[in-house]
Amino acid sequence: MQQPPSEIKLHKQSRILEVRFVDRTFKFPCEYLRVYSPSAEVRGHGVGETKLEINKQNVGITAVEPVGNYAVKLIFDDGHNTGLYSWETLYDLGVNQARNWQHYLERLAAAGYAR
């Protein structure tokens, strides 16, 4: 079980969410967190149902709401506000950020979109 982060700081102007864990600090672009939202709306309800989110390069986060001692809920300025980012999810998104982002760009290209 992932320990809670020691700090979560939203940089609204640069659209970066900084999350500091004991051993690592991650700087997440809001766009990345939006397209990798753990919500059922984005992830689907089964394997292979992930929705391709497009045109999210200018999305921002308006609020970060704690959920118990295990997650945060991110409120995006495009109206998306479902999905809980558990500490495990945030840590995994941080560790795999480069690979995940490349995969997202490849999916965009394959669908005929550019960012």
Secondary structure as UniProt FT lines:
FT   STRAND          7..11
FT   TURN            12..15
FT   STRAND          16..20
FT   STRAND          25..29
FT   HELIX           30..35
FT   HELIX           40..43
FT   TURN            47..48
FT   TURN            57..58
FT   STRAND          61..67
FT   TURN            68..70
FT   STRAND          71..76
FT   TURN            77..78
FT   STRAND          84..86
FT   HELIX           87..95
FT   HELIX           97..110
FT   TURN            111..112
//
